[in-house]
């Protein structure tokens, strides 16, 4: 992760406490999606264009999983944290791993409807 993790410390042999900017998470280095959105993260929906047209979150960008490597340069230029989403979290998990391996800070947000709820929460 680039620049977001402030530190992690083992509390027990099975639990760690990680600090992410203003976010604390227990046992995971995945920060709160609402907080990431508040901090300016972009949302990438990796479903097919047809799935995206059938419903998607506000301000999300559609970059199908099979084309994500072709969009790497444009994502890098945006210089933002990336939240990936899809129908269930499987494809978005793969996309986040691909982006992380390329040196981008990306998190699997899971289902697009879950990310949309977090986005709405961040507006409150």
C-alpha positions in Angstrom: 0.0 0.0 0.0 1.3 3.4 -0.9 1.2 6.1 1.7 -2.0 5.2 3.6 -0.9 2.7 6.2 0.5 4.5 9.2 1.4 1.4 11.1 0.3 -2.0 12.3 0.9 -3.7 15.6 0.2 -7.2 16.7 -2.2 -7.3 19.7 -2.3 -11.1 19.9 -1.0 -13.8 17.6 -4.2 -13.6 15.7 -5.2 -10.0 15.8 -3.4 -6.9 14.6 -4.3 -3.2 15.0 -3.6 -1.2 11.9 -3.8 2.6 11.5 -4.8 4.1 8.1 -4.8 7.9 7.9 -7.8 8.6 10.2 -9.1 5.0 10.0 -8.6 2.2 12.5 -9.3 -1.4 11.5 -8.9 -4.6 13.6 -7.4 -7.7 12.1 -7.4 -6.3 8.6 -5.5 -3.7 6.7 -8.6 -2.8 4.7 -9.7 0.7 5.7 -13.3 1.9 5.8 -14.8 2.5 2.4 -16.7 5.6 3.4 -13.5 7.2 4.8 -11.6 6.4 1.6 -14.4 8.0 -0.5 -14.3 11.1 1.9 -10.5 11.2 1.3 -11.1 11.3 -2.5 -10.8 7.7 -3.7 -12.1 6.8 -7.1 -14.6 3.9 -7.6 -13.8 1.5 -10.4 -16.6 -1.0 -11.3 -15.0 -3.9 -13.1 -18.2 -5.6 -14.3 -19.1 -5.8 -18.0 -20.5 -2.7 -19.7 -23.9 -4.4 -19.9 -23.9 -5.2 -16.1 -22.8 -1.6 -15.5 -25.6 -0.2 -17.6 -28.1 -2.3 -15.6 -27.2 -0.4 -12.4 -24.1 1.2 -10.9 -22.9 3.6 -8.2 -22.9 7.4 -8.7 -19.5 8.7 -10.0 -18.2 5.1 -10.6 -16.1 4.4 -13.7 -16.6 1.2 -15.7 -13.4 -0.5 -16.5 -14.1 -4.2 -17.1 -11.7 -6.6 -15.3 -10.3 -8.0 -18.6 -9.3 -4.4 -19.7 -7.9 -3.1 -16.4 -4.3 -3.6 -17.5 -4.9 -1.4 -20.5 -6.1 1.4 -18.3 -3.2 1.3 -15.8 -1.5 4.4 -17.2 -4.6 6.5 -17.0 -5.4 5.3 -13.4 -1.8 6.0 -12.4 -2.2 9.6 -13.7 -5.2 10.2 -11.5 -2.9 9.6 -8.5 -5.9 8.6 -6.3 -6.7 5.7 -4.1 -8.9 3.2 -5.9 -11.9 1.2 -4.7 -12.8 -1.6 -7.0 -16.3 -3.1 -7.1 -18.4 -5.7 -9.1 -21.4 -7.8 -8.5 -20.2 -9.9 -5.6 -16.6 -8.9 -4.8 -14.8 -11.7 -6.7 -13.8 -9.8 -9.8 -13.1 -6.6 -7.8 -10.8 -8.6 -5.5 -8.8 -9.8 -8.5 -8.7 -6.2 -9.9 -7.5 -4.8 -6.6 -4.7 -7.4 -6.6 -3.7 -6.5 -10.2 -3.6 -2.8 -9.3 -1.7 -3.4 -6.1 0.9 -5.5 -7.9 1.3 -2.6 -10.4 2.1 -0.2 -7.4 -1.3 1.4 -7.2 -3.2 1.7 -3.9 -6.4 -0.2 -4.4 -9.0 -1.9 -2.2 -11.7 -4.4 -2.9 -14.9 -2.7 -2.0 -17.0 -5.8 -2.8 -20.4 -5.5 -4.4 -21.2 -2.2 -6.2 -24.3 -1.8 -4.0 -22.2 -2.0 -0.9 -19.8 0.6 -2.2 -22.8 2.8 -3.2 -24.1 2.6 0.4 -20.7 3.7 1.7 -20.6 6.5 -0.8 -24.0 7.7 0.4 -22.8 7.4 4.0 -19.8 9.6 3.2 -22.2 12.3 2.0 -23.9 12.6 5.5 
